[in-house]
Amino acid sequence: MSDRICSRAGCRADARWQVLWRNPRIHSADRRKIWAACDEHVAYLRDYLAAREFPVEVVAFDTEGVS
């Protein structure tokens, strides 16, 4: 088990994805928030943010240069 836990409410699974996002109404362009996501919830979390028209990017935790 890793120390990265999915951000979906009630989920305790290991997270393999980073959902990078910002709310453009309150965050400057250089600020991004990070939610951790397991395989099961990565699409749910991405879609939740995209439906609110927030800029969203999904990156694997093992991607070089991203931790």
C-alpha positions as CSV (number, residue, x, y, z in Angstrom):
1,M,0.0,0.0,0.0
2,S,1.3,3.5,-0.9
3,D,1.0,6.7,1.1
4,R,-1.0,8.2,-1.8
5,I,-4.8,7.7,-1.1
6,C,-7.5,8.5,-3.6
7,S,-9.3,11.9,-2.9
8,R,-12.8,10.6,-3.7
9,A,-14.9,10.7,-0.6
10,G,-15.0,7.3,1.1
11,C,-12.3,5.8,-1.1
12,R,-9.1,4.4,0.6
13,A,-7.5,2.9,-2.6
14,D,-4.0,3.6,-3.6
15,A,-3.8,6.6,-6.0
16,R,-2.0,6.2,-9.3
17,W,-3.1,9.5,-10.9
18,Q,-2.8,13.2,-10.2
19,V,-5.8,15.4,-11.2
20,L,-4.3,18.9,-11.6
21,W,-6.9,21.7,-11.7
22,R,-7.6,25.3,-10.8
23,N,-10.7,27.4,-10.4
24,P,-10.0,30.4,-12.7
25,R,-12.4,32.6,-10.8
26,I,-10.2,32.5,-7.7
27,H,-6.8,31.0,-8.7
28,S,-4.2,32.7,-10.8
29,A,-3.0,30.9,-13.9
30,D,0.2,29.7,-12.2
31,R,-1.7,28.0,-9.3
32,R,-2.9,24.4,-9.6
33,K,-4.5,22.2,-7.0
34,I,-3.9,18.4,-7.0
35,W,-6.3,15.6,-6.2
36,A,-5.0,12.1,-6.0
37,A,-7.1,9.4,-7.8
38,C,-7.2,5.7,-8.1
39,D,-7.9,3.9,-11.4
40,E,-11.6,3.6,-10.5
41,H,-12.2,7.3,-9.7
42,V,-9.8,9.2,-12.0
43,A,-12.5,9.7,-14.7
44,Y,-15.1,10.7,-12.1
45,L,-12.9,13.4,-10.5
46,R,-11.8,14.7,-13.9
47,D,-15.3,14.9,-15.2
48,Y,-16.5,16.5,-11.9
49,L,-14.1,19.4,-12.4
50,A,-14.5,19.6,-16.2
51,A,-18.3,20.0,-15.8
52,R,-17.6,23.1,-13.8
53,E,-15.4,24.4,-16.7
54,F,-12.2,24.2,-14.6
55,P,-8.9,23.6,-16.5
56,V,-8.1,20.0,-15.7
57,E,-5.1,17.7,-16.5
58,V,-4.5,14.1,-15.5
59,V,-1.0,12.9,-15.0
60,A,0.3,9.6,-13.7
61,F,2.3,9.7,-10.4
62,D,5.2,7.9,-12.0
63,T,5.5,10.5,-14.8
64,E,9.0,11.9,-14.8
65,G,9.2,15.3,-13.2
66,V,5.9,15.0,-11.5
67,S,5.6,13.7,-7.9
